[in-house]
Amino acid sequence: MNRIDTLPDIVAGPLLRRISATRLVLWLVATRPLNMTLVLRPGHADSQSIGLAHHQQCIPIGQRAFIYLIDCELENCGLELPLPCDERIEYDLQVETLQGEWRSLPEWAPWLCYDGAAYPAFVVASRHHRLMHGSCRKPHHASADGLVRADSWLAEQQAAPTEWPAWLLMTGDQVYADDVAGPMLRAVHGLIERLGLVDEWLEGATVDDSQALYRSPDSYYRRAELLPDVTSNVALRERFFGGVKSPCSPRRMPITT
């Protein structure tokens, strides 16, 4: 079987980007254009369905990569409003297959459901009395991943929705763009090829485009060498590579997200 045929319909997400009693915003990356339906199950009320054809934006970024932004202002979706606060609200993102069948989220992403839960869920907090805080994520760091513990903590709070945090804040001074493990980069390059992502022209670098970047012997462990050593690139180098050309100045520029 062709490797392309084995790609799942959705390779990233859905991520809940904004939640309120009257509006839901989700983000995901698909490998093909999709027809989707969002189903909400607030408390003990009947489920409510939203056809997403008129509530989504789709941006193709490759042959098999499509970014979806789903923005549902619930008053325009024919739903009963507002959504209840401080209650566990289950949701299901149903996807139509190429064969015309509909698959629910627990079928195509069962790992998003906690043990004992039929669907993933969210909570609309009535007051912002609790937040969850994290910092930069460095996959090859010696310590364990803090977000794994955060996820397990949420799993332990399934019966206590009022204890769920209203915010997840990821703060820090950089995204470790200057310190990515070689195996991780190799996996990234393999995924770029498999998804057929659009190539980029790289202005001001010593390579012309992304294909030349992948072929460069400096692309894995000497990426700072790909920036021309000219005055106009000092700020760019400082921001992305933390002053690697100036050992006496290790400070990294903050990146606002």
N, C-alpha and C positions, 0 to 999 in steps of 0.2 A: 504494500500500500504506500502511496505517495505520502511523505511526511506532512505535506500541506493539508492532506485530507484528515489528519489526526489532530489538527489544531482545534481547541475548544472555541465555542462561539465568543466567550468572554475571557480575556486573559488578565484583566486587572479590574477590581471592583466587584460589586458596586460599593463606592465610598459615600457615606453620608456627610455632606459638606455643610448643610444648614438644616436645622430642624426647628420648627415653631408650631404653634397651634393652628396656623393658617397657611403654612408654606413648607414644602420639602424640596431640597436640592440634592441630587445625587450625581455621581461622576463614575464613568467606567470606560474601559477600552475593549472594543470588540474586534473580531477578525473578519467581520463582514457586516454589511448593513442589516439591521435587525428591526423586526416588529416586536414591541414589548408592551406588557401590561403591568401596572403596579397595583398590588392588592394590599389594602390596609385592614388590620383586624384590631380595632381599638377596644381594649378591655373585653367585656362580654357582649359588645354590640355585634351586629351582623357585619360581615366583611364588605368592604367597599372597593370597587375596581375603577382604575383610571387607565383608559387607553392613551398611550404616550405619543402618538403620532404628531399631535399638535403641541406637545409640551417638552420638546427635546430639540437640541442642536447637535448636528453630526459633522465632525471635521475629519476628512480622510488624511492620514499622515503617512500612508504607505499602501502597497498593494493589498495587504491583509491586516490593516490597522486603522481603526476608526474610533476617534474620541467622541464620547457622548456626554453632553451636559443635559441632565433632566431637571427641569425647573417647574414644579407644580404649585401654582397659587390655587389652593384648594377651593376657594370660592368660585373659581372658573372651571372646576372639574365636576361639579354637581354633587359634591360630598356634603355630609352633615358636618357643620362647623360649630364651635371649634373642636379640635382634637382634645381629648381629656389630658389634663396635666397630672404628673406624678403617678402615671400608670404605665405598665408595660404594654407597648403597642407593637404587635407583630406585623411584619411586612413580607411580601413575596414579590419578586420580580420575575414574571413569567415571560419566556422567550419562545417565539415561534420558530420551529426547526425548518430546514429546507424541504422536509416532507409535509409541511403544513400542520404538524402536531405542536402542541404547547407543552413546554417543560417548566415546572416550577423551580424556584431557587433551591429547595432542598435536594432536587434531583441533579442539577448541574453544579452545585457548590455546597455539598452537605457539610463541609468543614466550617462554614459560616454559622452553623447552628450549634449552640451549646448542648451538652449532654442532657437529655430529657426534654429538650425544647423542639417543637415541630418546625419553628421558623426563627430566623433572627428577629431582633426587636430593638426598639429605641424608647426613650422616655423623654417627654417634653416637661422640663423642670419648671415648677411654678416660681422658684427663686434660685438664684445662682449661689448656693451656699457651699458647693463642693466643686473642685476642679481637679483634673489629672494633669500632671506636668512631666514633660520629658525634655531631652536635649538631643543633640546631634546623634545620629545612628551610624556606627562604624562596624559593619558586619564582621570584619576580621579582627576586632578588638579582643583582647584576652578575656574580658569579663562577659558575663551572660547578657542577653538582650533584655533590657528592662521592660520593653513593651510586651514581651511574652508573659511576664509576671502581671502586668497591667491587665492583660486579656484574661488570665486565670482568675484574677481578683474579681473582674466583672462577672465571670461565670459563677463565682461563689455568691454573688449578690442578686441572682435571678429572682428570688422571692422578696427582695427589698428594693423596689424601684426608686424609692425616695432617696436611697443612698447612692444612686448612680451619679457620676459627675455630669455637670451641665456643659463643661468645656474640656477639651483636650488641647493643651498648649505645648507646642514643640518649639523650644527656644534654644539659643546657642549662637556661637559666633561664626559658624561656617558649616558647609555641607560635605566636608572631606573630599572635595573634588580633586585635591592635590594628593590624596592618599587612598587610592582604590586598589585593592588586591588584584594581582595579575589574573588569577582564576576567575574573579568576578568580572573583570573586563573581558576576558575571553568568552564568558557566558553571555555578556551583554552584546558582544559583536555577533555571536551566533544567533541570538534572538533577533537582532536587527536584520540579519540576512534572511531569517525564516519569515519574518513579518513583511519583508520587502519595504522597509522604511525609506522614505525619500532622502536622497543624498543632500548634503549641505555644502555650499561654497564657504570657505573659511577665509575671510578677509583679514589681512594683516598677520597671518601665520606663515610659517615656512613650508607648509603644505597647502595645496590649492583647494582640496575638497575632502570630504569624509572618507572616500575610498583611499586616497593617498595617506590619510591619517592611519587607517587600519593597517596599511602595508609598511608604514614607517617602523624601523627598529626602535625608535624612541617612544612609540605609542603606549608601551606598557609601564615602564619604570623610569623613563626620563622625559616625561611630558613637558616639563618646563623648557626643555631644549627646543621645542617646537615654536616657541614665541620668539620673534626677532628681538635681539638685544638693542633696542632703540628707545630713545627717551619717551616716545609717544606710547609705548607699551608698558611703562613702569607701573602705572595705576592698575592696568589690566592684570599684570603679573602678580602684583601685590594682593589683589582681590581674590584671584583664583588659585594662586600657588603659594600664598602666605610668605612671600619674600624669600623663596628658596635660593635666590641668587645673592641674598644678603644675609649670611648666617648670624650677623650681629643684630638683626632686626626680625625676630620670629613672630612678631605680632600679626594676627590675622584680622582682616577687615570684617566687620559685621555684615551679614547679609539679611536684609529685611524680607520676611515672607508674609 
